[in-house]
Amino acid sequence: MMEQGVLNRYAQDLAWRSYADQYGTEAYVSDRENDWRRHIAYRQAARWSWNKLGRHVRRVLPACVVTLIRNRYPKQHDADYTNFQDV
């Protein structure tokens, strides 16, 4: 299910359009494609695990899921990953 629902490019494109409509986000920046694909993959994994969480409801994704997503969509620039932050 991770491959089809979270990591699949077509599923991510659809999720990005939904996200952009909901939050008024502009089109993704093509030179940072891995960044937005990683962001959407995290969101999709959370939704798949817990359904819709709500604005300030956060959960930590399992390390195996985070590793899988980071390996698929690594940082394209020299920077550290931002780990989970409870807002």
Secondary structure, DSSP 4 states (H G I P E B T S, - for coil): -IIIIII-HHHHHHHHHHHHHHHTPPPPPGGGHHHHHHHHHHHHHHHHHHS---TT---PPPHHHHHHHHHHS--SSS-PPP-----
